[in-house]
Amino acid sequence: MTSTALTTAPTPPLATTNGGLIAGKLNVRLGRVELTAHELRVMTPSRFFMMFGLIGMLLARRAKGKLALSIDLAQIRSVARGKYGVNKKILDVTVADGQTHRLMVDDFDRFAAALREQLAGRGATWQVA
């Protein structure tokens, strides 16, 4: 039996937290960070919500959003705790090609424990700063 995108359900997340993707010094995309059995995903809502200020931000957290970043867990080489301004809840994820992605996570300890558990048998290194 073959499966298609129309019949296959997406894998449910093992851990989910609010957070975002830091794409540059002044480019931060708020959204939801999800960990599944095979990948690390960042879902970001439309920037249209930000037009409405605080109410828009609250509505954006409830929206599903679109996929902004997907990292296969097999491609992750190292994970470190980083810092962005005064925020110390940053995951610096380095993948096999040397690229580093910076993710903000609200519930850092719970999410990091779930990520560490998934990466345990895959050969990735975990650096705590």
C-alpha positions as CSV (number, residue, x, y, z in Angstrom):
1,M,0.0,0.0,0.0
2,T,1.4,3.4,-0.9
3,S,0.8,6.5,1.1
4,T,0.4,10.0,-0.2
5,A,0.4,13.3,1.5
6,L,-3.4,13.3,1.4
7,T,-3.7,10.1,3.4
8,T,-0.7,10.3,5.7
9,A,-1.3,12.1,9.0
10,P,1.6,14.3,10.2
11,T,3.7,12.9,13.0
12,P,2.4,14.2,16.4
13,P,4.9,16.3,18.3
14,L,6.6,14.9,21.4
15,A,7.2,18.4,22.8
16,T,5.8,21.7,21.9
17,T,6.6,25.2,23.2
18,N,6.1,28.8,22.2
19,G,9.2,30.4,21.0
20,G,10.6,31.5,17.6
21,L,13.4,31.5,15.1
22,I,16.2,34.0,15.2
23,A,17.1,34.6,11.6
24,G,19.4,37.7,12.1
25,K,20.2,40.5,14.5
26,L,16.8,42.2,13.9
27,N,14.9,39.4,12.3
28,V,13.1,37.3,15.0
29,R,10.0,35.3,13.9
30,L,7.8,34.3,16.8
31,G,5.9,31.1,16.6
32,R,5.8,27.5,18.0
33,V,8.7,25.1,18.2
34,E,7.8,21.4,17.9
35,L,9.9,18.3,18.4
36,T,8.8,15.1,16.7
37,A,10.4,11.7,16.6
38,H,12.3,12.6,13.4
39,E,12.5,16.3,13.1
40,L,12.7,19.7,14.9
41,R,10.1,22.2,13.4
42,V,9.4,25.9,13.8
43,M,5.9,27.0,12.8
44,T,5.4,30.7,12.4
45,P,2.1,32.5,11.9
46,S,1.5,35.2,9.3
47,R,3.0,38.6,10.1
48,F,-0.5,40.0,9.5
49,F,-1.3,39.3,13.1
50,M,1.5,41.6,14.3
51,M,-0.4,44.5,12.9
52,F,-2.8,44.2,15.9
53,G,-0.2,44.5,18.6
54,L,-0.7,42.5,21.8
55,I,-4.0,41.1,20.7
56,G,-2.5,40.0,17.4
57,M,0.4,38.3,19.2
58,L,-2.1,36.3,21.4
59,L,-4.1,35.4,18.3
60,A,-0.9,34.4,16.5
61,R,0.0,31.9,19.3
62,R,-3.3,30.1,18.7
63,A,-2.9,30.0,14.9
64,K,-1.4,26.9,13.3
65,G,1.1,28.8,11.2
66,K,3.3,27.7,8.4
67,L,6.6,25.7,8.4
68,A,9.5,28.2,8.8
69,L,12.2,25.6,9.6
70,S,12.5,21.9,9.6
71,I,15.7,20.1,10.8
72,D,16.0,16.3,10.5
73,L,17.3,15.0,13.8
74,A,19.8,12.8,12.0
75,Q,21.4,16.0,10.6
76,I,22.0,17.6,14.0
77,R,25.6,17.6,15.1
78,S,25.6,19.8,18.2
79,V,23.2,21.6,20.4
80,A,24.3,24.4,22.8
81,R,22.5,26.8,25.1
82,G,22.9,30.3,23.8
83,K,22.0,33.9,24.7
84,Y,20.2,36.6,22.7
85,G,20.3,39.9,24.6
86,V,19.1,39.1,28.1
87,N,17.3,36.0,27.0
88,K,19.1,32.8,28.0
89,K,16.5,30.4,26.7
90,I,18.2,30.0,23.3
91,L,19.0,26.7,21.5
92,D,21.9,26.9,19.1
93,V,21.5,24.0,16.8
94,T,24.4,23.1,14.4
95,V,23.6,20.8,11.5
96,A,25.8,18.5,9.4
97,D,26.6,21.2,6.8
98,G,28.0,23.6,9.4
99,Q,25.0,25.9,9.5
100,T,23.8,27.1,12.9
101,H,20.1,27.8,13.7
102,R,19.1,29.8,16.7
103,L,15.8,29.0,18.3
104,M,14.0,30.7,21.2
105,V,12.1,28.3,23.5
106,D,9.8,29.5,26.4
107,D,9.9,26.3,28.4
108,F,13.7,25.6,27.9
109,D,14.3,22.9,30.5
110,R,11.4,20.7,29.5
111,F,12.0,21.1,25.8
112,A,15.8,20.6,26.1
113,A,15.2,17.4,28.1
114,A,12.9,16.0,25.4
115,L,15.4,17.0,22.6
116,R,18.3,15.5,24.6
117,E,16.4,12.2,24.9
118,Q,15.7,12.1,21.1
119,L,19.4,12.9,20.3
120,A,20.9,10.4,22.8
121,G,21.3,7.6,20.3
122,R,22.1,9.7,17.2
123,G,25.7,10.9,18.0
124,A,25.0,14.6,18.5
125,T,26.9,16.5,21.2
126,W,25.2,18.6,23.8
127,Q,27.0,21.6,25.2
128,V,25.7,23.4,28.2
129,A,26.9,26.9,28.7
